């Protein structure tokens, strides 16, 4: 299978280091997690990263995500930086981003963005109810929140 090369491949390998650390952390605290998005597609079709992909996506059930956020807020010893809007008002996303601050990445596709770091994004998973009627009410409520 085709693999990325050069700087993109180096970025992917640095992100794998972050992921390896996170998996150990998730195991230590008994947190469930799943790979998602392009990460799943890369594993399925390329046996690794999509050759042009530059990130790793993880999702966690909301309860585990909330538990991880509490662990981070209490302080976690790490060489990596945990970012979340509740920890840093300059970070405007609802995900948790875990960055390796020792490796600087220049943003080629968006020079105005400046520099970033190899990172892994962790999103919360919020499930829908199981019963048909409850699920219909849930989606109706979600649609009303989106349109109003």
Secondary structure, DSSP 8 states (H G I E B T S, - for coil): -----HHHHHHHHHHHHHHHHHHHHHHHTT---EE-HHHHHHHHHHSSS-TT---EEEEEEHHHHHHHHHHHHH----SSEEE-TTT-TT---SSEEEEEEEEEEE-SS-GGG-EEEEEEEEEEE----SSHHHHHHHHHHHHHHHH-
